[in-house]
């Protein structure tokens, strides 16, 4: 009998909305402070300079403003837990759309986009369906995906520029939890316990299910290392060697399950 489909955890709507706006605000401050020459610097994203990265950040917010002005889709097509794995199919389209963004005034564009995003978001119900390139999903779920986009790309910007953009705690928590739950959905089971304190603990991988005491197979890491692993910013072996990940037990090897997002 196939394993039961994992039920998505519930996210507090008010906290998620506040987290998205807070992280967008942190990025606004960072983008406005970047010297013009920094925009041409490289990033760890193949083919993208800081200019393309910031352009993509405007898309992360502008997409919702645009979607809320479109007719509501007729049916719900994409569950929240299916979104991370679905992103692998959209890389080429995302790259093309990013390169089409006008970049002559990125700080101004980002601020206008963020302000429009905040205005559109106010009063829009979580249950409203919004179209995405991967299928229609609820606004509440879509906002959780925005925490992933904003936190991941905050980390990309920090790595590229040393800007030291802070991470909103609730945004970091939601991003960490969704990616941990996506792992459990990709590899259902109870043989391995993955711990990302203080935000997430999930069980995954087929095999004997642990019920009490110390699990025989445990993986533990910090939130940013987990996010980098889940999104392909770093590799399993490198983080093990750097002692950023601890893995005990013969099944506690996640390298063949990562990354989760394309």
DOKEDREN-112354 format. One record per residue (C-alpha): residue number from 0; residue in three letters; z, y, x. Coordinates in steps of 0.001 Angstrom, whole numbers, always signed. Layout:
<atoms>
(NUM; ALA; (Z; Y; X)),
...
</atoms>
This chain:
<atoms>
(0; UNK; (+0; +0; +0)),
(1; UNK; (-938; +3429; +1466)),
(2; UNK; (+1937; +5820; +2176)),
(3; UNK; (+2806; +8351; -512)),
(4; UNK; (+1243; +11751; -1)),
(5; UNK; (+3752; +14142; +1527)),
(6; UNK; (+4960; +16846; -830)),
(7; UNK; (+4645; +20373; +539)),
(8; UNK; (+7914; +22228; +1021)),
(9; UNK; (+8585; +25300; -1042)),
(10; UNK; (+8450; +28738; +564)),
(11; UNK; (+10390; +31719; -728)),
(12; UNK; (+7740; +34157; -1962)),
(13; UNK; (+9664; +37347; -1214)),
(14; UNK; (+10491; +36201; +2311)),
(15; UNK; (+6917; +35112; +3016)),
(16; UNK; (+5479; +38413; +1811)),
(17; UNK; (+8003; +40381; +3847)),
(18; UNK; (+7275; +38234; +6907)),
(19; UNK; (+3522; +38775; +6704)),
(20; UNK; (+3954; +42531; +6351)),
(21; UNK; (+6505; +42656; +9186)),
(22; UNK; (+4308; +40716; +11613)),
(23; UNK; (+1292; +42802; +10634)),
(24; UNK; (+3376; +45885; +11395)),
(25; UNK; (+4363; +44584; +14825)),
(26; UNK; (+698; +43988; +15591)),
(27; UNK; (-279; +47449; +14333)),
(28; UNK; (+2133; +49008; +16807)),
(29; UNK; (+813; +46840; +19643)),
(30; UNK; (-2855; +47450; +18885)),
(31; UNK; (-2350; +51223; +18685)),
(32; UNK; (-637; +51158; +22113)),
(33; UNK; (-3342; +49181; +23916)),
(34; UNK; (-5237; +51266; +26490)),
(35; UNK; (-9014; +51195; +25872)),
(36; UNK; (-9666; +49256; +29077)),
(37; UNK; (-7394; +46430; +27899)),
(38; UNK; (-9822; +45613; +25100)),
(39; UNK; (-12319; +44206; +27580)),
(40; UNK; (-9816; +41856; +29197)),
(41; UNK; (-10135; +38075; +28755)),
(42; UNK; (-8092; +35914; +26408)),
(43; UNK; (-7376; +32172; +26379)),
(44; UNK; (-9807; +31847; +23460)),
(45; UNK; (-13185; +30785; +24810)),
(46; UNK; (-15729; +33592; +24619)),
(47; UNK; (-13334; +36179; +23186)),
(48; UNK; (-12067; +39274; +24929)),
(49; UNK; (-9088; +41206; +23594)),
(50; UNK; (-11637; +43212; +21605)),
(51; UNK; (-12736; +40119; +19646)),
(52; UNK; (-9139; +39003; +19217)),
(53; UNK; (-8107; +42330; +17670)),
(54; UNK; (-11255; +42328; +15535)),
(55; UNK; (-10265; +38902; +14239)),
(56; UNK; (-6785; +40184; +13425)),
(57; UNK; (-8332; +42761; +11108)),
(58; UNK; (-10148; +39880; +9373)),
(59; UNK; (-6891; +37979; +8886)),
(60; UNK; (-5688; +40821; +6666)),
(61; UNK; (-8988; +42097; +5270)),
(62; UNK; (-9879; +38675; +3904)),
(63; UNK; (-7051; +38827; +1366)),
(64; UNK; (-7894; +42367; +243)),
(65; UNK; (-11471; +41223; -343)),
(66; UNK; (-10509; +37977; -2077)),
(67; UNK; (-8201; +39728; -4531)),
(68; UNK; (-11085; +41940; -5644)),
(69; UNK; (-13318; +38930; -6372)),
(70; UNK; (-13269; +36893; -9594)),
(71; UNK; (-10550; +34258; -9646)),
(72; UNK; (-11918; +30773; -8904)),
(73; UNK; (-12018; +28324; -11789)),
(74; UNK; (-9974; +25590; -10136)),
(75; UNK; (-7483; +24902; -7384)),
(76; UNK; (-9269; +23111; -4505)),
(77; UNK; (-7132; +23300; -1364)),
(78; UNK; (-3492; +22262; -956)),
(79; UNK; (-1389; +24076; +1624)),
(80; UNK; (-863; +20972; +3781)),
(81; UNK; (-4622; +20402; +3935)),
(82; UNK; (-5349; +23889; +5308)),
(83; UNK; (-4456; +23354; +9001)),
(84; UNK; (-6773; +20361; +9400)),
(85; UNK; (-9522; +22036; +7362)),
(86; UNK; (-9734; +24950; +9819)),
(87; UNK; (-11590; +22796; +12361)),
(88; UNK; (-14706; +23031; +10179)),
(89; UNK; (-14778; +26823; +10193)),
(90; UNK; (-14802; +27740; +13884)),
(91; UNK; (-18464; +28730; +14124)),
(92; UNK; (-18363; +30856; +10975)),
(93; UNK; (-15149; +32570; +12047)),
(94; UNK; (-16644; +33421; +15442)),
(95; UNK; (-19759; +34887; +13846)),
(96; UNK; (-17791; +36958; +11342)),
(97; UNK; (-15489; +38241; +14090)),
(98; UNK; (-18388; +39439; +16227)),
(99; UNK; (-19778; +41353; +13252)),
(100; UNK; (-16634; +43521; +12948)),
(101; UNK; (-17244; +47114; +14156)),
(102; UNK; (-15074; +47725; +17219)),
(103; UNK; (-15556; +51403; +18039)),
(104; UNK; (-12097; +52296; +16614)),
(105; UNK; (-10059; +49112; +16491)),
(106; UNK; (-6607; +50770; +16206)),
(107; UNK; (-7823; +52853; +13259)),
(108; UNK; (-9574; +49878; +11662)),
(109; UNK; (-6484; +47718; +12016)),
(110; UNK; (-4215; +50343; +10439)),
(111; UNK; (-6591; +50961; +7518)),
(112; UNK; (-6927; +47216; +6988)),
(113; UNK; (-3161; +46670; +7099)),
(114; UNK; (-2542; +49485; +4611)),
(115; UNK; (-5173; +48119; +2204)),
(116; UNK; (-3684; +44644; +2552)),
(117; UNK; (-204; +45906; +1619)),
(118; UNK; (-1563; +47824; -1380)),
(119; UNK; (-3585; +44856; -2696)),
(120; UNK; (-702; +42456; -2225)),
(121; UNK; (+1737; +44483; -4322)),
(122; UNK; (+1926; +43051; -7812)),
(123; UNK; (-480; +40148; -7221)),
(124; UNK; (+1134; +36929; -8543)),
(125; UNK; (+1627; +33931; -6276)),
(126; UNK; (-115; +31658; -8801)),
(127; UNK; (-3401; +33581; -8661)),
(128; UNK; (-6176; +31525; -7090)),
(129; UNK; (-8062; +33083; -4196)),
(130; UNK; (-11307; +31818; -2649)),
(131; UNK; (-11271; +30793; +1035)),
(132; UNK; (-13968; +29318; +3256)),
(133; UNK; (-12180; +25975; +2878)),
(134; UNK; (-11659; +26017; -901)),
(135; UNK; (-9667; +27926; -3504)),
(136; UNK; (-5899; +28024; -3029)),
(137; UNK; (-2998; +29882; -4571)),
(138; UNK; (-2076; +33302; -3231)),
(139; UNK; (+1422; +32014; -2417)),
(140; UNK; (-20; +29254; -244)),
(141; UNK; (-2590; +31575; +1307)),
(142; UNK; (+172; +33937; +2408)),
(143; UNK; (+1896; +31074; +4242)),
(144; UNK; (-1367; +30510; +6130)),
(145; UNK; (-1338; +34191; +7098)),
(146; UNK; (+1973; +33657; +8903)),
(147; UNK; (+208; +31019; +11019)),
(148; UNK; (-2732; +33285; +11784)),
(149; UNK; (-563; +36274; +12629)),
(150; UNK; (+1990; +34403; +14753)),
(151; UNK; (-623; +32391; +16653)),
(152; UNK; (-2699; +35459; +17417)),
(153; UNK; (+377; +37495; +18321)),
(154; UNK; (+995; +34841; +20963)),
(155; UNK; (-2651; +35064; +22065)),
(156; UNK; (-2376; +38842; +22398)),
(157; UNK; (+864; +38604; +24349)),
(158; UNK; (-673; +36033; +26704)),
(159; UNK; (-3735; +38221; +27278)),
(160; UNK; (-2081; +41621; +27656)),
(161; UNK; (+1635; +41133; +28274)),
(162; UNK; (+2219; +43456; +25324)),
(163; UNK; (+5464; +41756; +24348)),
(164; UNK; (+4759; +41918; +20616)),
(165; UNK; (+7862; +40596; +18801)),
(166; UNK; (+7766; +37697; +16359)),
(167; UNK; (+9236; +38228; +12927)),
(168; UNK; (+11800; +35444; +12506)),
(169; UNK; (+10660; +34441; +9028)),
(170; UNK; (+6988; +34470; +10037)),
(171; UNK; (+7770; +32272; +13032)),
(172; UNK; (+9779; +29910; +10821)),
(173; UNK; (+7035; +29539; +8210)),
(174; UNK; (+4365; +29001; +10857)),
(175; UNK; (+6463; +26368; +12638)),
(176; UNK; (+7293; +24520; +9410)),
(177; UNK; (+3738; +24397; +8093)),
(178; UNK; (+2403; +23007; +11368)),
(179; UNK; (+5223; +20442; +11570)),
(180; UNK; (+4557; +19343; +7996)),
(181; UNK; (+834; +19129; +8763)),
(182; UNK; (+1625; +16679; +11567)),
(183; UNK; (+3661; +14546; +9165)),
(184; UNK; (+772; +14631; +6674)),
(185; UNK; (-1777; +13682; +9354)),
(186; UNK; (+331; +10791; +10686)),
(187; UNK; (+2593; +9691; +7812)),
(188; UNK; (+5496; +7413; +8597)),
(189; UNK; (+9044; +7404; +9842)),
(190; UNK; (+8905; +5993; +13355)),
(191; UNK; (+9104; +9325; +15232)),
(192; UNK; (+11341; +12304; +14546)),
(193; UNK; (+9915; +15640; +15670)),
(194; UNK; (+12464; +18414; +16060)),
(195; UNK; (+11574; +22087; +16474)),
(196; UNK; (+14941; +23831; +16279)),
(197; UNK; (+16016; +25893; +14529)),
(198; UNK; (+13178; +25708; +12007)),
(199; UNK; (+11826; +22203; +11428)),
(200; UNK; (+12523; +18473; +11587)),
(201; UNK; (+9932; +15977; +10359)),
(202; UNK; (+9376; +12248; +10573)),
(203; UNK; (+5907; +10895; +11248)),
(204; UNK; (+3861; +7989; +12693)),
(205; UNK; (+3695; +4538; +11144)),
(206; UNK; (+6383; +2065; +12141)),
(207; UNK; (+10010; +1228; +11414)),
(208; UNK; (+11710; +4057; +9547)),
(209; UNK; (+14891; +5424; +11025)),
(210; UNK; (+17780; +5790; +8544)),
(211; UNK; (+20994; +6519; +10466)),
(212; UNK; (+22351; +7292; +13917)),
(213; UNK; (+20194; +8508; +16800)),
(214; UNK; (+16482; +7860; +16170)),
(215; UNK; (+14826; +5628; +18809)),
(216; UNK; (+11751; +7895; +19056)),
(217; UNK; (+12391; +11632; +19271)),
(218; UNK; (+10246; +14601; +20261)),
(219; UNK; (+11889; +18006; +20645)),
(220; UNK; (+10490; +21369; +21656)),
(221; UNK; (+10823; +25090; +20933)),
(222; UNK; (+8825; +26886; +18227)),
(223; UNK; (+6279; +28660; +20440)),
(224; UNK; (+5559; +25558; +22510)),
(225; UNK; (+5100; +23572; +19292)),
(226; UNK; (+2735; +26199; +17883)),
(227; UNK; (+687; +26223; +21099)),
(228; UNK; (+434; +22434; +21049)),
(229; UNK; (-492; +22318; +17371)),
(230; UNK; (-3239; +24922; +17796)),
(231; UNK; (-4692; +23674; +21076)),
(232; UNK; (-3440; +26537; +23238)),
(233; UNK; (-1800; +24068; +25609)),
(234; UNK; (-1786; +20333; +26277)),
(235; UNK; (+834; +17670; +25712)),
(236; UNK; (+946; +16462; +29325)),
(237; UNK; (+1306; +19986; +30706)),
(238; UNK; (+4253; +20797; +28441)),
(239; UNK; (+5949; +17494; +29256)),
(240; UNK; (+5556; +18197; +32977)),
(241; UNK; (+6974; +21693; +32503)),
(242; UNK; (+9946; +20249; +30579)),
(243; UNK; (+9060; +22354; +27545)),
(244; UNK; (+8879; +19120; +25523)),
(245; UNK; (+11273; +16178; +25613)),
(246; UNK; (+10020; +12829; +24324)),
(247; UNK; (+12081; +9660; +24199)),
(248; UNK; (+11027; +6245; +22911)),
(249; UNK; (+7866; +4199; +23254)),
(250; UNK; (+6251; +5816; +20203)),
(251; UNK; (+7167; +9406; +21088)),
(252; UNK; (+3740; +10382; +22415)),
(253; UNK; (+1849; +12857; +20248)),
(254; UNK; (-1101; +13575; +22521)),
(255; UNK; (-3601; +11716; +20350)),
(256; UNK; (-2468; +13623; +17235)),
(257; UNK; (-2801; +17108; +18696)),
(258; UNK; (-4097; +19702; +18178)),
(259; UNK; (-3857; +19989; +14415)),
(260; UNK; (-6019; +23112; +14055)),
(261; UNK; (-9473; +23785; +15380)),
</atoms>
